[in-house]
Amino acid sequence: MKSFRVTTLGTVLLASALPVVGAVLVIVDHPRAPRVQAPELLQSQMHLDVRTLSGKITHKAGQYIFHEAQHGTVYFLDNQFAAKKFSGRSVLVTGMVDAKRHLMQVRKIEAT
């Protein structure tokens, strides 16, 4: 029976090949996870609805609020600085409406 003798060069080659083989097996066995469609923050905002509403901006209890004309709904405005310019005036407000919290995230305010 012949004895098998591993040389130093053979040991080095075998040891250096193991990480490569292991990496290939990991890639083959574990494909990439599916990509998430939208970040959690965006998903929570998907129930918001972008609208342009007509009404009037008034100042009450230290805050500017928007009284929508058609249904009489009152919305708190997230951009108080923009609302201040139109206090007491009839306006068109474009923004994202959160009906649950009666909040409007203002994109644009313009006089009518």
C-alpha positions as CSV (number, residue, x, y, z in Angstrom):
1,M,0.0,0.0,0.0
2,K,1.3,3.4,-0.9
3,S,1.4,6.2,1.6
4,F,-0.2,9.5,0.8
5,R,2.0,12.4,1.6
6,V,0.7,15.9,1.5
7,T,3.3,18.5,0.7
8,T,3.3,22.0,2.1
9,L,2.3,23.5,-1.2
10,G,-0.7,21.1,-1.4
11,T,-1.8,22.1,2.1
12,V,-1.6,25.8,1.2
13,L,-3.6,25.3,-2.0
14,L,-6.2,23.3,-0.2
15,A,-6.6,25.8,2.6
16,S,-6.8,28.7,0.3
17,A,-9.5,27.1,-1.8
18,L,-11.9,26.4,1.1
19,P,-13.1,30.0,1.6
20,V,-13.9,30.3,-2.1
21,V,-15.9,27.1,-2.2
22,G,-17.7,28.2,1.0
23,A,-18.6,31.5,-0.5
24,V,-20.0,29.9,-3.6
25,L,-22.1,27.5,-1.6
26,V,-23.5,30.4,0.5
27,I,-24.5,32.3,-2.7
28,V,-26.1,29.2,-4.2
29,D,-27.9,28.1,-1.1
30,H,-29.1,31.6,0.0
31,P,-30.4,33.7,-2.8
32,R,-30.9,37.4,-2.2
33,A,-33.9,38.3,-0.1
34,P,-36.7,40.0,-2.1
35,R,-36.5,43.8,-2.2
36,V,-39.0,45.7,0.0
37,Q,-41.4,47.6,-2.2
38,A,-41.5,50.8,-0.1
39,P,-39.9,51.8,3.2
40,E,-42.0,51.6,6.3
41,L,-42.3,55.4,6.5
42,L,-43.8,55.6,3.0
43,Q,-46.2,52.7,3.6
44,S,-47.6,54.6,6.6
45,Q,-48.2,57.6,4.4
46,M,-49.9,55.7,1.7
47,H,-53.3,56.3,3.3
48,L,-52.8,60.0,2.8
49,D,-54.6,61.7,0.0
50,V,-53.3,64.6,-2.1
51,R,-56.0,67.2,-2.7
52,T,-56.6,70.8,-3.6
53,L,-59.4,72.3,-1.5
54,S,-61.0,75.7,-1.3
55,G,-61.8,77.4,1.9
56,K,-60.6,80.0,4.4
57,I,-57.6,80.2,6.7
58,T,-58.3,81.6,10.2
59,H,-56.3,82.1,13.4
60,K,-57.6,80.4,16.5
61,A,-55.9,79.5,19.8
62,G,-52.5,80.4,18.5
63,Q,-52.8,78.3,15.4
64,Y,-53.7,78.9,11.8
65,I,-56.4,76.4,10.7
66,F,-58.1,75.8,7.4
67,H,-61.9,75.7,7.1
68,E,-62.8,73.7,3.9
69,A,-65.8,75.4,2.2
70,Q,-67.6,72.5,0.6
71,H,-68.1,70.2,3.6
72,G,-67.2,72.5,6.4
73,T,-64.3,70.3,7.6
74,V,-61.6,72.0,9.7
75,Y,-58.0,71.0,9.1
76,F,-54.9,71.8,11.1
77,L,-52.1,72.9,8.9
78,D,-48.5,71.7,9.3
79,N,-47.0,74.8,7.6
80,Q,-48.0,77.6,9.9
81,F,-45.5,80.1,8.3
82,A,-47.2,79.7,4.9
83,A,-50.7,79.9,6.4
84,K,-49.9,83.2,8.2
85,K,-49.6,85.0,4.9
86,F,-53.2,84.1,4.0
87,S,-54.9,84.6,7.4
88,G,-58.5,85.6,7.0
89,R,-58.5,85.1,3.2
90,S,-60.2,82.6,0.9
91,V,-57.6,80.2,-0.5
92,L,-56.9,77.0,-2.4
93,V,-54.7,74.7,-0.4
94,T,-52.9,71.8,-2.0
95,G,-51.6,69.1,0.2
96,M,-51.8,65.6,1.7
97,V,-54.9,65.2,3.8
98,D,-54.9,62.9,6.9
99,A,-58.6,62.6,7.6
100,K,-58.0,60.6,10.7
101,R,-56.1,63.4,12.4
102,H,-57.7,66.3,10.5
103,L,-54.3,67.4,9.4
104,M,-53.2,68.8,6.1
105,Q,-49.5,68.6,5.1
106,V,-49.4,71.8,3.0
107,R,-47.6,71.7,-0.4
108,K,-49.0,75.0,-1.7
109,I,-51.4,77.8,-0.7
110,E,-52.7,80.3,-3.1
111,A,-55.3,83.1,-2.9
112,T,-58.6,82.7,-4.8
